[in-house]
Amino acid sequence: MISIILPFLYDYGMRNEFHTSFYPHGLASAMSTSSYLQNSLRSSLLTFVLMIAIQLVWSNESFAQTGKSEREQSFEQWVEELREEALSLGIREETLAALDALEAPLEQVLKYDNSQPEFVQTFTRYVGLRVTEQQVRKGQALLHEHAELLAEVRAKYNVQPHYLAAFWAIESNFGSATGGFSVLQALATLAYDPRRADFFRQQLLTALQILDAGHISPERMTGSWAGAMGQLQFMPSVFFSYGVDGDGDGRIDIWNSLPDIFHSAANFLSHSGWKGDERWGREVVLPENFDFSLTGLSERRSLGEWSAMGIKQVSGAPLPNVGMQGSIIIPAGADGPAFIAYNNYRATLAYNPSAFYALTVGHLADRFSGSGPIQRLLVDEQPMSVADVKQLQELLTLAGFDPGEPDGRVGSRTRAAIRAYQEGANLRMDGYASKPLLEQLISESADSI
Ligand SMILES: [Ca+2]
């Protein structure tokens, strides 16, 4: 399953490197900051799979405008048909008794699924919610507490402990926020809903296979509203492909067993290309005259080349003289912080194809090892609302650029259109959708009338 998903996913990550989790934003408008944090913490791995599903639907038009909104088949008939398919896959009848407990589609799941963000998340806020002094101290204490297990996992999969702790922190707040939904119920709700039915039906059938193998009971198979499970927030297909029985009790339990949790996460990362003798990247300072069209994952150069352009560590020291390649990532535009991202940053995107996510995992891991905060975070950035982004897209179109359908989402096409506009206007080509850029386009369009 994952082998089908991964290339797609990687591509998605490459083209949407600044796109952060769509769902957490949506949740943010409906919830307090603390519950938002809880939810965003448990929505990263699920997000990557969801985003693929969303991408499929959003690639042409907003899904609100496409597809049927309701099935003609009743939920009960649909469950019966699913049961037949599961039986044909060899899932035992006694396992399928869990389907008897399914209720009609869960309103709460659909509510989360349909929630829309009002504002585009800023990098400062995203990091600020996830990297706090308290989280850093907690992570350090847990690294100490589980040092022996983590060393064992490192020896086997070549993934450093402080990174595993960072994934664990961001996925589930070290296991304390794993989501309280029945995974079967959540997946059945989303699979019955016609919009992304095929994707969630596959996840549901895989969840039934996991139950059939006896890894967990249906009652304890809990997760997010979108079916991301346990302390790692693995979707069923990821569990199925990468889950590991770390404690050797015959079951893979990513809900309760720390050996299973760390082995599974490290196994996934190892298969995603993680290198245990490298860092993820680091914050850097760009020279005054830097060519911002060189930012982004598609530009990959040796550290020597970046050094020759005048890029330095934030301490002012030169970049290390090692044979590694990196890309320059600017999550908040030309005025915000800049990072050089190595191979492990790319591996992190396999977990969740979001630059904000990958930078935050890397930064949190650095903090666990004693590094300081990000030096150049913007403190007073005005967030763009979704309506602002739509207006920006409309104005770019009027000015002869091609940001795609004005949908209020900053995707790769919108960034490319911004860069093209910036090039013509002799501006720094950071491709970043900001308020000042919007204001400039508004004033230009007023001038041209
Ligand atoms: Ca186990």
Boltz pocket constraint, residues with backbone or C-beta under 6 A from the ligand:
constraints:
  - pocket:
      binder: B
      contacts: [[A, 244], [A, 245], [A, 246], [A, 247], [A, 248], [A, 249], [A, 250], [A, 251], [A, 252], [A, 253], [A, 257], [A, 260]]
      max_distance: 6.0
